[in-house]
Amino acid sequence: MPVISVDLGDTLVAFTPRRYELIYEILKDHGYTFSLRKVYRAYVKVMAKHNFPDENGVNPFDVRDFLYELGIKPTDEKLIMEINGIKRGDEYFLLEDAEDFLEWAKSKGYKIVLVSNATPRAKKVVEELGLNKYFTQTIFSFEVGLVKPNPKIFSIVTSRVGIPIYHVGDIMEMDYAGAERSGLRGVLLNRFGFYDFGVKSLKDLTKD
């Protein structure tokens, strides 16, 4: 059976409020006028520099490095403390195109593997939203000690299930780049227009 791998956050499930959106609001409160796209790209660029997870099981995030990427001198301790104090979003919901995509993939006979940079909470989310029934394997960063864009996390997919036809995810610097570095085809889900290429919806992948 053919294999595809898929990301979780903002690919299948939305976790809100999004951390980068809260950072964007804090920066506005401090008088900075960066676009949300610029904040997002700096945010993911900093995290994508890491191939191994922090103590929570996800990509480390260095606020000073993030501010440097935006051209801000990382000397404002109040700003740094505010950003460091942001908590991860408590609310989550299944995105509207997710279940149709998973049902389509299942009907086509694909083995579906979830590959997610995630804390242990993600297992509960997947279970509560009834997604386990779609996945042949779930590979979480907190369990395997690797985070995308490390290509080794995709080697786990290959060794356990088979070589995926493609990996689909919403972060170019992690999902797309990680898949491509591992020799797989990356498919970028560009939901919010933060990139200049990619599909806009999972529905675009179900068209014959």
Backbone torsions as a table, in degrees:
resi	resn	phi	psi	omega
1	MET	NA	139.3	177.8
2	PRO	-68.1	154.7	-175.5
3	VAL	-121.0	139.4	166.6
4	ILE	-129.7	151.1	174.3
5	SER	-118.1	152.7	-172.9
6	VAL	-145.8	145.7	177.2
7	ASP	-81.1	169.2	179.9
8	LEU	-104.4	-68.7	-173.1
9	GLY	-65.4	125.4	-178.1
10	ASP	61.5	9.0	168.8
11	THR	-107.1	-52.9	176.2
12	LEU	-108.3	-36.4	-173.3
13	VAL	-129.6	137.4	174.5
14	ALA	-96.2	132.8	174.3
15	PHE	-112.2	120.1	-175.9
16	THR	-128.3	154.0	-6.7
17	PRO	-69.8	146.7	179.7
18	ARG	-73.0	138.6	-175.3
19	ARG	-60.5	-42.4	-177.8
20	TYR	-67.7	-28.2	176.8
21	GLU	-69.4	-37.9	176.6
22	LEU	-67.7	-39.0	176.6
23	ILE	-62.2	-41.9	178.1
24	TYR	-57.1	-43.4	-180.0
25	GLU	-67.1	-38.9	177.6
26	ILE	-63.5	-44.0	178.5
27	LEU	-61.0	-39.2	177.1
28	LYS	-62.2	-42.2	179.5
29	ASP	-62.6	-25.5	179.2
30	HIS	-93.8	8.5	173.5
31	GLY	92.9	7.3	179.7
32	TYR	-91.4	141.6	-173.2
33	THR	-116.3	33.3	178.2
34	PHE	-67.1	148.7	173.9
35	SER	-71.6	158.3	177.6
36	LEU	-61.6	-37.3	178.3
37	ARG	-60.3	-44.6	-179.4
38	LYS	-64.2	-41.7	178.5
39	VAL	-63.1	-45.8	179.8
40	TYR	-60.1	-47.2	-176.5
41	ARG	-64.8	-37.6	176.1
42	ALA	-67.3	-39.1	-179.5
43	TYR	-61.6	-50.7	-177.5
44	VAL	-74.8	-30.0	178.4
45	LYS	-61.7	-42.3	-179.8
46	VAL	-64.6	-44.4	-178.4
47	MET	-70.1	-31.8	-177.8
48	ALA	-73.3	-6.1	176.2
49	LYS	-73.1	-12.2	-174.3
50	HIS	-106.9	139.4	178.2
51	ASN	-107.2	-4.5	-178.1
52	PHE	-132.8	146.7	-172.3
53	PRO	-77.8	161.4	172.2
54	ASP	-83.3	-168.6	-176.1
55	GLU	-66.1	-17.6	177.4
56	ASN	-90.6	-7.8	177.7
57	GLY	95.7	9.3	-178.3
58	VAL	-126.5	179.1	-178.5
59	ASN	-63.0	130.1	174.8
60	PRO	-60.7	147.7	178.9
61	PHE	-128.5	115.0	179.9
62	ASP	-100.8	112.2	-175.9
63	VAL	-63.2	-40.1	-179.1
64	ARG	-64.1	-40.8	177.1
65	ASP	-63.9	-40.7	177.8
66	PHE	-60.5	-46.9	179.2
67	LEU	-62.9	-38.7	176.6
68	TYR	-59.6	-41.7	178.7
69	GLU	-61.5	-29.7	179.1
70	LEU	-87.1	-4.0	-178.7
71	GLY	83.1	18.8	178.5
72	ILE	-100.6	129.0	176.5
73	LYS	-65.5	123.4	-174.3
74	PRO	-79.3	59.4	-178.1
75	THR	-117.2	-6.6	-179.4
76	ASP	-84.0	95.4	-174.7
77	GLU	-65.5	-32.9	178.5
78	LYS	-64.3	-44.6	178.3
79	LEU	-62.9	-44.0	-179.8
80	ILE	-61.9	-42.5	179.7
81	MET	-64.9	-40.3	-179.9
82	GLU	-63.3	-44.8	-179.6
83	ILE	-67.3	-41.8	178.7
84	ASN	-64.9	-23.8	-177.7
85	GLY	-83.5	-4.7	-179.2
86	ILE	-66.9	132.6	177.5
87	LYS	-95.9	154.4	177.6
88	ARG	-68.1	148.8	-178.1
89	GLY	-61.0	138.4	-178.4
90	ASP	-90.2	-22.3	-175.2
91	GLU	-95.8	147.5	177.6
92	TYR	-151.7	151.8	178.5
93	PHE	-155.7	155.8	179.4
94	LEU	-74.6	129.0	178.8
95	LEU	-69.3	150.7	-166.6
96	GLU	-64.5	-26.2	-179.1
97	ASP	-96.4	-2.1	-172.3
98	ALA	-68.1	-51.7	-174.7
99	GLU	-66.9	-38.3	177.5
100	ASP	-61.1	-40.9	178.9
101	PHE	-64.4	-45.2	-179.4
102	LEU	-65.4	-39.6	177.7
103	GLU	-65.1	-41.1	177.5
104	TRP	-60.7	-48.1	-179.0
105	ALA	-62.0	-39.9	178.6
106	LYS	-65.2	-41.3	-178.8
107	SER	-67.3	-25.4	178.8
108	LYS	-85.0	-2.5	177.9
109	GLY	85.0	16.8	178.1
110	TYR	-76.4	142.7	162.2
111	LYS	-83.4	129.0	-176.6
112	ILE	-110.3	126.2	179.5
113	VAL	-116.0	127.3	176.2
114	LEU	-87.0	125.9	177.6
115	VAL	-124.9	108.2	-169.9
116	SER	-134.9	134.2	167.1
117	ASN	-80.0	107.0	-168.5
118	ALA	-153.2	154.4	171.0
119	THR	-82.1	170.2	178.8
120	PRO	-56.7	-22.8	179.5
121	ARG	-59.2	-27.7	-175.8
122	ALA	-61.0	-33.7	179.6
123	LYS	-62.8	-40.3	177.9
124	LYS	-65.5	-41.4	179.8
125	VAL	-61.6	-47.0	179.7
126	VAL	-59.6	-42.0	-179.7
127	GLU	-67.9	-46.2	-176.8
128	GLU	-65.2	-32.4	-179.6
129	LEU	-87.6	1.7	175.7
130	GLY	71.6	30.3	-176.0
131	LEU	-90.2	-17.7	-177.0
132	ASN	-55.1	-32.0	-176.5
133	LYS	-64.1	-17.2	-177.9
134	TYR	-91.4	-19.6	-168.4
135	PHE	-100.5	130.7	172.0
136	THR	-73.9	-36.7	177.4
137	GLN	-144.2	150.5	168.9
138	THR	-121.6	126.9	-179.2
139	ILE	-120.1	106.5	-178.5
140	PHE	-105.1	140.0	-177.8
141	SER	-59.3	-38.1	-177.4
142	PHE	-66.8	-21.4	179.3
143	GLU	-88.7	-36.0	-173.1
144	VAL	-100.1	-8.5	177.7
145	GLY	71.9	26.2	178.5
146	LEU	-138.4	147.0	174.3
147	VAL	-127.3	145.4	169.7
148	LYS	-61.2	133.7	25.3
149	PRO	-95.8	14.1	178.5
150	ASN	-58.5	117.7	-177.3
151	PRO	-64.7	-17.0	-178.5
152	LYS	-65.9	-24.4	179.5
153	ILE	-68.4	-29.6	177.0
154	PHE	-79.4	-23.7	174.3
155	SER	-64.9	-29.4	177.4
156	ILE	-65.7	-41.6	176.7
157	VAL	-57.7	-49.1	-177.9
158	THR	-60.4	-43.1	-177.2
159	SER	-71.8	-30.2	-176.3
160	ARG	-90.6	-35.4	-170.3
161	VAL	-124.9	-39.3	-175.2
162	GLY	139.2	172.5	-177.4
163	ILE	-78.0	119.5	179.3
164	PRO	-66.5	144.9	172.7
165	ILE	-65.1	-38.8	175.0
166	TYR	-161.6	163.4	170.8
167	HIS	-118.0	131.6	179.5
168	VAL	-114.1	131.4	178.4
169	GLY	-160.1	169.8	-170.5
170	ASP	-97.4	-5.6	-177.6
171	ILE	-114.2	114.6	-178.1
172	MET	-59.9	-43.3	-174.7
173	GLU	-69.7	-19.3	-178.7
174	MET	-114.6	-59.0	-175.8
175	ASP	-70.0	-57.9	-175.6
176	TYR	-66.3	-50.5	-177.5
177	ALA	-64.9	-40.2	179.8
178	GLY	-63.4	-42.9	178.5
179	ALA	-64.9	-45.8	-178.9
180	GLU	-63.9	-37.9	178.3
181	ARG	-64.9	-27.0	-179.2
182	SER	-88.8	0.1	179.9
183	GLY	91.2	7.8	178.5
184	LEU	-96.7	167.0	173.3
185	ARG	-85.6	123.9	175.8
186	GLY	-94.2	138.4	174.5
187	VAL	-119.1	117.0	-177.8
188	LEU	-89.2	124.0	174.8
189	LEU	-92.7	102.8	-173.6
190	ASN	-99.2	65.2	-174.2
191	ARG	-60.2	-40.2	-167.6
192	PHE	-107.9	8.1	177.1
193	GLY	71.2	27.2	178.9
194	PHE	-80.7	-10.3	-179.4
195	TYR	-125.7	170.0	-178.0
196	ASP	-99.3	8.9	176.9
197	PHE	-152.8	173.9	178.8
198	GLY	112.1	168.9	177.2
199	VAL	-87.0	149.5	-176.7
200	LYS	-86.0	-22.1	-174.7
201	SER	-151.5	154.0	174.4
202	LEU	-63.3	-21.6	178.0
203	LYS	-61.0	-29.8	-179.4
204	ASP	-65.1	-21.3	-179.2
205	LEU	-88.6	-8.8	-177.9
206	THR	-98.1	0.7	-179.3
207	LYS	-81.8	126.2	-179.1
208	ASP	-78.0	NA	NA
